Amino acid sequence: MGFFDNNRLIDLLSNYLKTQFELVKLDIQERIEELLTRIFTFFLTAFAVLITLFFALMGLANFLNEWLKSAYWGYLIVAGFSTIVSLILLSNLKKQDKKEAVEEIDPQETEEDIES
């Protein structure tokens, strides 16, 4: 036997690497589970909010129909209002995306440079 027992060192190193691999694997699995839980919670909450919004808008449309003594004007008004809000939100998202894309290219560039 020499100063170093090569077989024992190799076994220890191999076991150490296996343990580290298992720890990393468990850490990744834990993070994936946490992410899936957050995604599921987000979709469940978004679904509940959208259902509530849908019924609130239907109620408003029916109220407007009775108030205007019409069978369809309330629905058209609510649909038009929803379309306007959606277009405003969409344009704001596009502006943010464009601003983020320009900042990634040149973070020193100001907002006035973007508009011109």
C-alpha positions, 0 to 999 in steps of 0.5 A, spaced: 500 500 500 502 506 498 501 513 500 494 514 497 489 508 496 487 510 489 481 505 489 478 508 495 479 515 493 476 513 486 470 510 490 470 516 495 470 521 489 465 517 485 460 517 491 461 524 492 459 526 485 453 521 485 451 525 492 452 532 489 448 529 482 442 527 487 442 533 491 442 538 484 436 533 481 432 534 488 433 541 488 431 542 480 425 537 482 423 542 488 423 548 483 419 545 478 414 543 483 414 550 486 413 553 479 407 548 477 404 550 483 404 557 482 402 556 474 396 552 477 394 557 482 395 563 477 391 559 472 385 558 477 385 565 479 385 568 472 379 563 471 375 565 477 376 573 475 375 572 468 368 568 470 366 574 475 368 579 469 364 575 464 358 575 469 359 582 471 359 585 464 353 580 462 349 583 468 351 590 466 349 589 458 342 586 461 341 592 465 343 597 459 338 593 455 332 594 460 334 601 461 334 603 453 328 598 452 332 595 447 334 587 446 341 588 443 344 596 445 346 594 452 350 588 449 353 592 443 355 598 448 359 593 453 362 590 447 365 596 444 367 598 451 371 592 452 374 593 445 376 600 447 379 597 454 383 591 450 386 596 445 388 600 450 391 595 454 394 592 447 397 598 445 401 599 452 403 592 452 406 593 445 410 600 447 413 596 453 415 590 449 418 595 444 421 599 450 424 593 453 427 591 446 431 597 445 433 597 452 436 590 451 440 593 445 442 600 448 440 601 455 443 608 454 438 610 449 433 615 452 425 615 451 426 621 446 431 617 442 426 611 441 420 616 439 424 619 433 
